[in-house]
Amino acid sequence: MISNRVMKLSEFDDAVYFRLACGCDADFHDTTIELEYDKELNDIYLHFYRKVDVVDTWENLNWFQRLKLRIKKAYNILIHGYFEYEDDIIIENKEHIKAFIEALEYGRDKLKEKIVWLHYITKRILKVIKNF
C-alpha cells in the first residue's frame, strides 16, 4: 500500500501519476511523478514535475534580500542566457523510501503489458535509492 508521503493522484490506461512529499514538510517541495507509456515510440517515461523557486533558500531573508536575489538571477539570464540551478527532494526514512519504491513498482506493474524493459529501469532506480 502506497502511503508514507506518497499519494496516487490519478491513473489512466497509458499513465499513472503520484505525488511525492518532501521530508522537510514544505508543500512547495512536493514532486509529481508521472509514469507514461508512449505508443508511438513504444517507450515508458518517468517524469518528475515541480514548481521551482529560483530564490528557494534555507536562509531567513527579508523581502528586499529576496528581491535582490531575484534581480541577480534575472541579470544572469539576461546577460548569459541561462542560470544554474540545483534542486533536491528529501526522502527521509525507510518508510518514505519504501512508499516511493511501491509507487514505482505499482506504475511499472500497471504499464507492464505495454513494455517489458521498464522492469530494468525500475531496478536501476531502486538500486540507486537503496544505496542511499
Buried (B, 14 or more C-beta within 10 A) or exposed (E): EBEBBBBBEEEEEEBBBBBBBBBEEEEEBBBBBBBBBEEEEEEBEBEEEBEEEBBEEEEEEEEEEBEEBEEEBEEBEEEEEEEEEEEEBBBBEEEBBBBBBBBBBBBBEBBEEBBEEBEEBBEEBBEEBEEE
